[in-house]
Amino acid sequence: MPEHTTMTTTCAISGGGPAGIMLGLLLARAGVEVTVLEKHGDFLRDFRGDTVHPSTLQLLDELGLVRELESIPHQNVSTVRMGTHHQTLVDGDLGRFPSHWKYRHVAMIPQWDFLNLLTEHAQRYPAFRLLMNAETLGPIEQDGAVRGLRYRDPTGEHELRAVLTVAADGRRSDLRRAAGMEPVELGAPMDVLWLRVSRHAGEPGGLVGFIGTGEMAAMIDRGDYWQIAFLIPKGSYRQLREQGLPRLRQRLAGLLPFITDRVEEIDDWDKVAFLEVGVNRLRRWDRPGLVAIGDAAHTMSPIGGVGINLAVQDAVATANLMADRLLEAQADPRRFDRTLNPKLVQRIQRRRQLPTIGTQLVQRFAQRQIIDRVLDGNGEPRLPWPLSTDRGRRLMSQAMMRVMMYGLRPEHVHTPGSGAR
């Protein structure tokens, strides 16, 4: 007979991604009892967006984890260039930023390695608990407030009562949906196919984008292979599948002629990962006893690879704002029958709304001015004056890099560190 148990924690976090694990680490480090639930049995999944930006590297530095991260095999990328055969549209270089900025590169690290690093560090703190194979079913509600969550694991269905419950379970958040929180869709003109082909020594590095007639691709240097994001018009994936792999390989070779000798490596649809792109955000990130962060609060476009970094920033802000309050609640014997002051929780959205909206505005500008114009087949993209000048393009590129790589409101770790195991 399936087991049914009730457990307690001070903070219950649904989702073991970058936002959930980072928040769990920071709260446990401050002495807050925290339980993170991850519905999968491990982190070994193909996330594709494995970009650790300078803003996140700075946070890892503050936690003393950069040296461990640097020991993980990875590539560093500092340049972003994109254009047509006739003009360069984006020419960004992190090396152009002031030399006193400590991190001027993006670390391309498999996300499972990044999550394992954070988890191993979090597990040094007695207050941290991670439940794998634990699928969130919905919130526990009492007296108009969320008091924790219900979840399922291989042994049955269980309850986890908590002072604060956090939805950090991604763009298709089960907890957000079950709590009746619906995001506002902002629209995107494209979907993305993720592929990989081998990379030859001596080929250009960094992130390079190519624009053709009605199609577009970005290539990321991953050492011995290229990670390719092939952009297709929104809703066209089924038609592309019907055309078959030979037609896809032909299109790739036409747009990226220097990999013509390698497109045959894409010999099975299992080697083509489809990402349905969405851009949205919640009007309100909270309900009494519940808050959403990361992709559960705002789904970002893949432009700039900023999603996991904004999620990490949300987690740091949440920990900074809530750790002391949660510690106070943790000492109250009646904490599971009381509701944390909603005004305190709402400070998280107020803190993080500006960088969320600002980053999405930059992404939507790129979608309108470049991607939409390319994919609708009506000719090459044209930037408005004065961005169409060489100087204008450089300034635009650096401004976009500043927003995407460092953030509009960079967070820093202010929570205290308690004794680890």
N, C-alpha and C positions, 0 to 999 in steps of 0.2 A: 504494500500500500504506500502511495507517495507520501513523503514527509512534509509537514507544514510547521514552520517555526516562525517565531517573532524575535527579531534582534533589535538592538538600539545602537545609535551612533549620534554624534553631534551634527555632522554634515554628511549627507548621502549624495554622491555624485554619480549620475547615470552617464556612462561613456568613458572609456579608457583611451581616448585620443589625446592629442597635445594639451587641450584645455583641461580635460578632466584630470590627467596625471599631474600636470604642473600645479593645478589648484590643490590636489591632494597632497603633493609634496610640501607645498608652502604652508598649508594649514597644519599638517602633522609636525612639521619642523617647529611651528609655534606652539605645539602642545595640544592642538584641537584634535579630538577623535574624529577621524574621517574614514569613510568606506567608499571605495570606487568600484562600480560594477561595470564589467566589460562582457558583452554578450558572446564574444568569440573566445576560443581557447588559447590563442596566442596573438602576437602582433604581426605575424608573417603573412601580410597581404600586400598586394601591389598598389600602393597609394599613389604612385606616379609623381605627385607634387612634393618632392623631397627637398624643399628649399628652406634652409635655416638662415634667415636674414641677419644683417648686422644687429638689428634691435634685439633679436633672440640670443645672438652670441654675447651681447652685453649682459643680458640677464643671467646667462649661464656663467659668465665671468663672475658676477656678483655672488653666485652660489658656489663658486670654486669648482666648476665642472668643465671648464674649457679644456684643461689639459687632458681629461678623460675623453672628451669629444674629439680632440685632435688626434687621439690614438686610434680612432675608428677610420678605416680606409674610406676616403672620400675625395672629391674634387672641389677646388675653390674656383668660383666664377666671379669676375669683377666687371665684365663688359656686357652690354646689351646693344645689339645692332640689328636694325630691321629696315628693309627697303625694297624697292622694285629694281628692275634692270636699269632704270633711268635716274632714280633719285634715292637718297637715304632719308628715311622718315624719322627714325629713332637712332640716336647715337649717344648712349649713356655709358659712363665709365666711373665706377666707384672710386677709382684712383684719383679722380679730379677733386674729390672732397678734401677738406682740410686735413692735413697730416696728423693733427692732434686727435682726430676721431679714431678711436682705437681699432675698430673693425671696418674694413673697407672691401669686404668680399662677401659672397653668399657661399655657405658650405652646403654642397650637394650630398646629403647624407641620407641613406635609406631610412624611411620613417620608423621602421621596426627597430633599427639600431638606436635612433633618437629616443623612442619610447622606452626601450630596455634600459638605456642610460638613466633616464629620469626615474623609472620604476626601481631600479637597483638602489639608487640613492634614497628614494622615499622609504624603502623597506628597512632602512637603518633606524627609522623612528618608530617607537612602539605604538604611537597613535595612528599609524597608517595601516589600512587593511585593503587589499585588492581581491575582489571576487571575480574569477574568470568563469566563462560559460554561464554568466548570470544575465538573463534577458529581462529588461525592464518591461513590466506589463502596464503600469499606470501609477498614479499618485494615491496615497492614503489621504482621504479628506475627512476632516472633523471640524465642526463648528465654523464652516466657511473658510478653512485654511488647510493647506497641505501639511501633513505631519510625517512625511516620509514617502516610501514607494513600495509597490509590490513587484516581485520579480520571480522568475522561474529559472531553476538550474536542473541538472540531471536528477536530483533527488526529489524534486517537486516544486510547489509554489510556496513563497515565503513573504513575510512582511519585514521591512526595515524601517523602524520609526526614527525620525530625525528632527532636529530643531530647524535646520535649513536643508532643502532639497535643491540640487542643481542639475539642470538639463544641459549636459555637455556632450550629447550623443549625436551630433552631426546634423547635416542638412536635411535628413529625413528623420528627425528626432521622434522616437516613439513616445517619450515622456511629454514633449511639447504638444504632440497631437492629442494624447490622452487627456491632457490638461486643458484642451480647448483653446490653445494659443495658435492663431493662424497668421503666418507672415504675409506682408504685402509684396506681391511680385513686381519687380522693376523691369524685367525683360532682358533678353540677350539675343543677338542675331545669329548665334552660332552654337553648334555642339562641337565636341573635340574627339578625334581618334588618337589614342596614344599607341605608338609603335616604337620599335627599336631596330637599328641596323648596326653592324660593326663599324668601328671608326678606325681609320688608317692613321698611322703616325704622320705628323707634319700637317695635318688638316687644321684649319683655324679652330681656336677654342672659344670658350665663353658661351653666351647665348646668342644665336644668330637667327634672324627671321627672314623669310623669303616671301615675296608677294608676286603672284602671277595674275593671269586673267581669270577672275572668278574663284580663285583659291589662294590659300595662304598656309604657311607652316612655320613653326618655330623649332629649332634644334638646340638641344642642350648637351654640352660636352660632359659625358659621364665616364671619361677615361678610355676604356676599350670599346665603348659603343656610344652611338648617338641616341638620345631619347628624343623622339619626334612627336610634336603636337600638330596634327593635321586638322585644320579647321574646316568644317563643312557647314552649309546653311542649316539653320535650325529646322529640325524635322525631316532632314533628307537622308537619315541613316538607313532606313528601310530600302529606299531606292538604290542607295549605294551598294548595299548587300546584294540586291537583285542583279546589279551589273557585274558582280563577281570580283574576285581578287585580281585577275589579270588587268582589269580596268583600273583598279586602285593602284596597282604597281605602276601602270603606265602614267597615271596622273602624278604620282610621286616622282618618277624619273623625269617627267617634263618640267616639274617645278624645281626639283633638286637634281640637276643633271650630274653633279659630281658623285652621287651615290647610285647611278644607274647600274653599276656592276654589283650592287648589293641588295637591290629591291627584291630579288628572288628569295632572300632570307625570310620574307614575309609570305610564308607558304601555307598558312592556316589561319582561319578567322580567330582561333584561340590566341593568336599573337597580336590581335587588334583589340584593344580595350576601348570601349565606348563610354564617354562621359557626357551626360546630358547637362548642359550648362544652365545654371539658374542664378539670378541675382535677386535677393530679397532681404527683407528685415522685418522684425516684429515692431509694431507700434509701441507695445509695452513688453518689456522683457520679464516682468514679474507678475506673480500672484502672491497673496499672503502665504509665506512659508516656502515659496518656490521662485527661482530665478533661472533664466536661460543665458548661456554665454557661448562664445565661439560661433560655429556654423549653425547651431540651434537657434541663435538670436539673429544671425545675419549671414546669409550665404553669399560668398564673394565670387566674382568671375575669376577664372584661372589667370587672367592678365596680371602679370607681376608676381605670380606665385605667392600672394600675400596671405592666403587663408589661414595657414597654420600659425603664422606669426601674429596676426591679429587675435587669433584664439588664445595664444600664450599670453599676449598683453592683457586680454580680458581676465585671464586667470590670475595674473599678478595683481591687477587692480582689485579684483574680488577679494583676494587674500588680504591685501593691504587695508581694505575698508571694513572687512568683516571679522578678522581674526580675534581682535579684542572682544568684540561683542559675543562671538561664539564661545570664547573662553569664559566670559561671565555667565552665559546661559548654561554652559557645561557644569557649572558649580551649583545650579539650581535643581533641587530634587524634583520639582514639578515641571521641568523644562518641556517634557513631551505633551503637556496639556496646555501650554502657552504658545502664543504666536509671536515670533520675532517681529519687532516694530517694522511694518512695511516701508516706512520712510527711510529706514536704514538701508534696506535692500535696494530701494529705488536709486540710491546714490550710485550704484554700479552702472546703471544705464546712463545717468547724467554724466558720469565720468567718461564713459566709453562711446557715447553717441556721436560726438564730434569726429573722432578719428574714423568711426565706421562710415558715417555719411560722407565725409570728405574723401575717403579712399574709394568708395563706390562712385562718387562723382567723377573722379579721375578715370576709373575703369570705364564708366559709361561714355566719357568723352572719347576715349580710345576706340570704343565700340562704334560710336557714331561717325567719327572722323576717318577712321581707317578700316576697321573690320567690316562694318556694314556696307561701305562703299565698294570694298573688294568683292565680298561674297554675292552681292546682288548683280555682279557682272556688268555694271554700267561704267566701267573704266577704272583708271587708277585713282587712288585716294588723293585728295587735295587738302592740304592744311590751310587754314585761314591765315591771311597776312596779319601780323608779321611773322607767324610761325613758319611760313613757307621759305623764309630766308635761311641761309646757313647758320647764322647766329641765332635766329629764332628757334631753329630745330635743336640746336645744342642746348639752349636754355630750357626749352620744353622737355628735352630728354633728361636733363639733370634735375629739373623740378619733379618729374614723374619718378625718377630714381629716389629722390629725397623722400617723397611720400611713401612709396612702396617699400623701400629698404629700411628706413629709420622710423617711419610712422609720424603721424601728425601730433600725437601726444605720447611719446615714449614713456613706458612705465619703468619703475625701478623697485627692487625688492626692499620693502620696509618692515616686513614681518621679522620677528626675532627668531633666532635659532636655538632650540632646546637640545638637550643631550641626545645623541643618537645611540643606537645599540652598540 
